[in-house]
Each structure stands twice: as structure tokens, then as C-alpha cells.
């Protein structure tokens, strides 16, 4: 529809994928966010880096739609890519919106996994953590939760353990290396809403700020005249800016590349929720398939850094 309407459109959180397959490989008017699987690829790399040789049995609990299924499949594919000896002992697929997760927790508990991978990210995530904690499921298992940052201030210390691999997508509010602008924004957000921002703020900022910069660049190229839509599109493709979460840019094929943050949780902070004790950042060029590539084939040959 966007291409048919010929209207410049920026998706700050939305892809043009069917599963992992790109359906609009050469858009003119549409700019879309990073691949949904970036988080799973980064979590896979960090899980291998931190825990290689320390787990064999793997379980999954992921939302029952393409995002959850693709992320679980990507995690398993990455284990195979690095020849990690593993056995998937159970896969749980709660429907989105399911709040009673006791049967899924019981199934995970019975499977006795060394590691649990989960891309739960909605209101069901803190509910799952409470129920999993009550069942002592989180006591010994290694936890890999690439999308947990969406609910970060609800992930309370009382039921969220330390040492959990926790993804903050493209914005970690307590990043000590953040820009002055990001720190100012976090402080303003905390004062205004008595809460702390997550990655959606960064994505929205990137969409608006990059558009603004593209308009200004296109106008400058026309000696101050108002640019046409085509002028703005041409200026936006390939543009790079400093977003709230770090370096961000648009590829020539109109797919975003941004900076992702993940790390291990700690209780050593002044909040009632977990933060990151140590964390790492990776740019999307390391985490998503290049233009024209098949996702599963790319995993088999990509030069990942572990």
C-alpha cells in the first residue's frame, strides 16, 4: 500500500518481512526498522560467549506468532552454526495475551533445562517471571531473554534473578556511555513520568530526527528551497545520525541499522528492578542479513564475532 500510495513512510518499529523473508527488497517510499531477529542473534552470540560448555539441554517459551517462532529458530540455528552440543527438551508457545502461564511453567520445570530462551516481551513477561520464580524455575537455569527490556521497570528484583541475559533492544536508560542528549532525555522522562524509557523512545526519535536531517540536507542542496519528496528520500537513504541509543543509520535499501544493548542483570542498583551489571553493544550490521540475503543461509556463512 505504501509503495502504491507513493508516500514517504518511516516504520520505527515494523518490517516488510513475511517470517524472515523480505517481501519488498527495493522500496522507493518505505523505510523500515531493523530485522526482528537482531535481538535473537545478539543473545545467541552472548549466550555462546558467556556459557559455552555450561549448558546442554535447552527449553523455549516464546509467543505463538512469527516473531517468537523465528527467534527460537534463530537461537537454535546459531547453536548449530557454532557446533554447540545441545538438546531442545521442550518448546512452549503461549498465545499472545495469555496471563495464566502455570501450565507452561510446569512443562518447563518438568523438562529440567540447563538454559531457557524466551522472547516474551508483552505484559505476559513479568507474569511469567513471577510464576517461574515461585516454581523455582529460575533458580538454576540460565536465562536468555532478548526482548525483556520492553518491560524493564516491571522486572522486579524480588522475582527476576541476577545473571540473566537481558536485552534492551536499542536503548538502555542507564548506559554510562550515553550521549549528553540521551542522558538529558532520560532525566526529563523520569521527572515527567516517574518511570524510565525503553527502546521505543529511541526508535521514534531516530525516525523523526533522521527525517529532519534529510529534509535539511535536501533543502541545503537546493540553496534553501523546500525539497521535493524525492529529494528527501534520496537524502534519507544512507544517512547516519546519533540517536538516543547510539549510532543509527539507513541502509541504501531503506532498512535501519541501529545499536543494540544486552547484558547480564544485577540487583546492585538503586531501583526496585534489575539493571545491567555488565553489558555489550553491537551494531545491526553485525546482527542482520545484508541486502538480498536469505536469513538462514546467512547464518551459516556470516563472520560473527564471539
C-alpha positions as CSV (number, residue, x, y, z in Angstrom):
1,X,0.0,0.0,0.0
2,X,2.8,2.4,0.9
3,X,4.5,1.9,-2.4
4,X,1.2,2.2,-4.3
5,X,0.4,5.4,-2.5
6,X,3.9,6.8,-3.3
7,X,4.1,8.5,0.2
8,X,7.3,8.6,2.1
9,X,6.7,6.4,5.2
10,X,9.0,5.5,8.0
11,X,8.4,2.5,10.2
12,X,10.1,3.0,13.5
13,X,9.0,-0.5,14.6
14,X,7.9,-2.5,11.6
15,X,9.4,-4.7,8.9
16,X,8.4,-5.8,5.5
17,X,9.2,-9.4,6.2
18,X,7.0,-12.5,5.9
19,X,8.6,-14.6,8.6
20,X,12.2,-13.9,7.8
21,X,11.8,-13.3,4.1
22,X,11.9,-9.8,2.7
23,X,8.9,-9.0,0.6
24,X,9.8,-5.5,-0.6
25,X,13.5,-5.8,-1.4
26,X,13.8,-2.5,-3.3
27,X,11.3,0.0,-1.8
28,X,11.2,3.6,-3.0
29,X,8.9,5.2,-0.5
30,X,9.2,2.9,2.6
31,X,11.9,3.0,5.2
32,X,11.6,0.3,7.8
33,X,13.2,-0.8,11.1
34,X,15.9,-3.4,11.7
35,X,15.2,-7.1,11.2
36,X,13.1,-8.5,14.1
37,X,15.8,-11.2,14.6
38,X,18.6,-8.8,15.5
39,X,17.9,-9.4,19.2
40,X,17.9,-13.1,19.0
41,X,21.2,-13.2,17.0
42,X,22.9,-11.0,19.6
43,X,21.5,-13.0,22.5
44,X,22.8,-16.2,20.8
45,X,26.3,-14.8,20.4
46,X,26.4,-13.6,24.0
47,X,25.0,-16.9,25.4
48,X,27.7,-18.8,23.5
49,X,30.3,-16.3,24.7
50,X,29.3,-16.5,28.4
51,X,28.1,-20.1,28.7
52,X,29.7,-22.3,26.0
53,X,30.2,-25.7,27.6
54,X,28.0,-24.9,30.6
55,X,24.6,-26.0,29.1
56,X,23.3,-28.8,27.0
57,X,19.5,-29.1,27.5
58,X,17.6,-26.1,26.1
59,X,14.0,-25.1,26.5
60,X,12.0,-22.3,24.9
61,X,8.9,-20.3,25.9
62,X,8.0,-17.8,23.2
63,X,4.9,-16.0,21.9
64,X,3.0,-18.1,19.4
65,X,3.4,-15.9,16.3
66,X,6.1,-15.4,13.7
67,X,8.3,-13.2,16.0
68,X,8.5,-15.8,18.7
69,X,8.9,-18.7,16.4
70,X,11.5,-17.1,14.3
71,X,13.6,-16.0,17.3
72,X,13.5,-19.5,18.8
73,X,14.5,-21.0,15.4
74,X,17.3,-18.4,15.1
75,X,18.7,-19.3,18.5
76,X,18.8,-23.0,17.7
77,X,20.3,-22.2,14.2
78,X,23.1,-20.2,15.9
79,X,23.9,-23.0,18.3
80,X,24.2,-25.3,15.3
81,X,26.3,-22.7,13.5
82,X,28.9,-22.7,16.3
83,X,28.7,-26.5,16.9
84,X,27.3,-26.1,20.4
85,X,26.2,-29.5,21.7
86,X,22.6,-29.1,22.7
87,X,19.2,-30.8,23.0
88,X,15.9,-29.0,22.9
89,X,13.8,-30.6,25.6
90,X,10.6,-28.6,25.3
91,X,9.2,-25.6,23.4
92,X,6.2,-23.7,24.9
93,X,4.1,-21.4,22.7
94,X,1.6,-19.3,24.8
95,X,-0.8,-17.3,22.7
96,X,-0.2,-13.5,22.9
97,X,-2.2,-12.1,25.8
98,X,-2.1,-15.3,27.9
99,X,-1.7,-14.4,31.5
100,X,-2.1,-17.8,33.2
101,X,1.2,-19.4,32.3
102,X,1.2,-22.0,35.0
103,X,0.9,-25.0,32.6
104,X,3.8,-23.6,30.6
105,X,5.9,-23.1,33.7
106,X,5.1,-26.7,34.9
107,X,6.2,-28.1,31.5
108,X,9.5,-26.2,31.7
109,X,10.0,-27.3,35.2
110,X,9.4,-30.9,34.3
111,X,11.9,-30.7,31.4
112,X,14.7,-29.6,33.7
113,X,16.5,-27.4,31.1
114,X,20.0,-26.0,31.6
115,X,19.0,-22.9,29.6
116,X,15.7,-21.2,28.8
117,X,15.4,-19.0,25.8
118,X,12.4,-16.6,25.7
119,X,11.4,-13.8,23.5
120,X,8.3,-12.9,25.6
121,X,8.0,-9.2,25.6
122,X,4.5,-8.0,26.4
123,X,2.6,-7.9,29.8
124,X,2.9,-11.7,30.0
125,X,6.7,-11.4,30.6
126,X,6.6,-10.1,34.2
127,X,3.7,-12.5,34.9
128,X,5.8,-15.4,33.6
129,X,8.8,-14.3,35.7
130,X,6.7,-14.2,38.9
131,X,5.3,-17.7,38.2
132,X,8.6,-19.1,37.2
133,X,10.2,-17.7,40.4
134,X,7.5,-19.2,42.6
135,X,8.2,-22.6,40.9
136,X,11.9,-22.2,41.5
137,X,12.4,-22.5,37.7
138,X,14.8,-19.5,37.6
139,X,16.9,-20.8,40.5
140,X,19.4,-22.8,38.4
141,X,18.6,-22.4,34.7
142,X,20.5,-19.9,32.6
143,X,18.0,-17.4,31.2
144,X,18.3,-15.8,27.7
145,X,15.6,-13.1,27.3
146,X,16.5,-10.9,24.2
147,X,13.4,-8.7,24.4
148,X,12.9,-8.3,28.1
149,X,13.8,-4.6,28.0
150,X,10.3,-3.6,26.8
151,X,9.1,-4.4,30.4
152,X,12.3,-3.4,32.2
153,X,10.9,-1.4,35.0
154,X,8.4,-4.2,35.8
155,X,11.1,-6.8,36.1
156,X,11.4,-6.5,39.9
157,X,14.3,-7.8,41.9
158,X,12.0,-9.9,44.0
159,X,11.4,-12.3,41.1
160,X,14.0,-11.5,38.5
161,X,17.4,-13.1,39.2
162,X,20.9,-11.7,38.7
163,X,22.9,-13.1,35.8
164,X,20.0,-13.2,33.4
165,X,20.9,-12.4,29.8
166,X,18.6,-9.4,29.2
167,X,18.1,-7.4,26.0
168,X,17.3,-3.7,25.9
169,X,16.9,-3.5,22.2
170,X,18.3,-0.1,21.1
171,X,18.1,1.9,24.3
172,X,19.4,1.2,27.8
173,X,18.3,4.1,30.0
174,X,21.3,3.7,32.5
175,X,24.0,3.4,29.8
176,X,27.0,5.3,31.3
177,X,28.4,5.9,27.8
178,X,25.2,7.6,26.6
179,X,25.4,10.9,24.9
180,X,24.5,14.1,26.7
181,X,21.3,14.3,24.8
182,X,20.3,10.8,25.8
183,X,21.1,11.5,29.5
184,X,19.0,14.7,29.3
185,X,16.1,12.8,27.8
186,X,16.2,10.1,30.4
187,X,16.3,12.7,33.2
188,X,13.4,14.5,31.7
189,X,11.4,11.3,31.2
190,X,12.0,10.2,34.8
191,X,10.9,13.6,36.1
192,X,7.8,13.8,33.9
193,X,6.5,10.2,34.1
194,X,8.2,8.8,37.2
195,X,9.5,6.0,35.0
196,X,12.4,5.2,32.7
197,X,12.2,5.0,28.9
198,X,12.8,1.9,26.9
199,X,13.7,1.3,23.2
200,X,10.5,2.7,21.7
201,X,11.7,6.2,22.6
202,X,14.9,5.7,20.7
203,X,13.2,4.2,17.6
204,X,10.7,7.1,17.4
205,X,13.5,9.7,17.9
206,X,15.6,8.1,15.2
207,X,12.7,8.2,12.7
208,X,11.9,11.8,13.4
209,X,15.5,13.1,13.7
210,X,16.7,11.3,10.6
211,X,13.8,12.7,8.6
212,X,14.5,16.2,9.9
213,X,18.2,15.9,8.9
214,X,17.3,14.6,5.5
215,X,14.9,17.5,4.9
216,X,17.6,20.0,5.9
217,X,20.3,18.3,3.8
218,X,18.0,18.2,0.7
219,X,17.0,21.8,1.3
220,X,20.6,22.9,1.5
221,X,21.4,21.1,-1.7
222,X,18.7,23.3,-3.4
223,X,20.1,26.5,-1.9
224,X,17.4,26.7,0.7
225,X,14.4,25.9,-1.4
226,X,11.9,23.4,0.0
227,X,12.8,19.9,-1.2
228,X,10.5,17.5,-3.0
229,X,9.6,14.2,-1.6
230,X,12.1,12.5,-3.9
231,X,14.8,14.8,-2.7
232,X,14.1,13.9,0.9
233,X,14.1,10.1,0.1
234,X,17.4,10.4,-1.7
235,X,18.9,12.3,1.3
236,X,17.5,9.8,3.8
237,X,19.0,6.7,2.1
238,X,22.4,6.2,3.6
239,X,22.0,8.9,6.2
240,X,23.6,8.3,9.6
241,X,22.9,10.1,12.9
242,X,23.5,9.8,16.6
243,X,20.2,8.6,18.1
244,X,19.3,8.3,21.8
245,X,20.7,4.8,21.9
246,X,23.8,5.5,19.8
247,X,24.8,5.3,16.2
248,X,21.9,4.8,13.8
249,X,21.6,4.9,10.0
250,X,19.6,3.9,7.0
251,X,21.0,1.4,4.5
252,X,20.6,2.2,0.8
253,X,17.8,-0.4,0.7
254,X,15.9,1.7,3.3
255,X,16.5,-0.8,6.2
256,X,17.6,0.7,9.5
257,X,20.8,-0.1,11.3
258,X,21.0,0.7,15.0
259,X,23.0,0.0,18.1
260,X,21.7,-2.9,20.3
261,X,22.4,-3.3,24.0
262,X,22.3,-6.6,26.0
263,X,24.0,-7.8,29.2
264,X,23.7,-9.7,32.5
265,X,21.3,-8.5,35.1
266,X,22.3,-7.2,38.6
267,X,20.5,-6.2,41.7
268,X,23.3,-3.8,42.6
269,X,21.4,-0.6,41.9
270,X,19.1,2.0,43.5
271,X,16.0,0.7,41.8
272,X,13.4,-1.9,42.6
273,X,14.0,-3.6,39.2
274,X,17.0,-5.2,37.7
275,X,19.5,-3.3,35.6
276,X,22.6,-4.5,33.7
277,X,25.8,-5.2,35.6
278,X,27.9,-5.7,32.6
279,X,26.7,-5.2,29.1
280,X,27.7,-5.1,25.5
281,X,26.7,-3.2,22.4
282,X,26.6,-4.4,18.8
283,X,25.6,-2.6,15.6
284,X,22.9,-4.0,13.4
285,X,25.3,-4.6,10.6
286,X,26.7,-7.5,12.7
287,X,23.2,-8.8,13.5
288,X,21.1,-8.7,10.4
289,X,21.3,-10.2,7.0
290,X,22.8,-8.0,4.2
291,X,20.6,-6.8,1.3
292,X,19.3,-9.7,-0.8
293,X,20.5,-12.5,1.5
294,X,18.5,-15.4,2.8
295,X,18.4,-15.3,6.6
296,X,19.0,-19.0,7.2
297,X,21.8,-19.2,4.7
298,X,23.4,-16.0,6.0
299,X,23.6,-17.6,9.5
300,X,25.6,-20.5,8.1
301,X,28.2,-18.3,6.5
302,X,28.3,-14.9,8.3
303,X,31.5,-13.9,10.1
304,X,30.2,-13.4,13.6
305,X,32.3,-12.0,16.4
306,X,32.0,-14.0,19.7
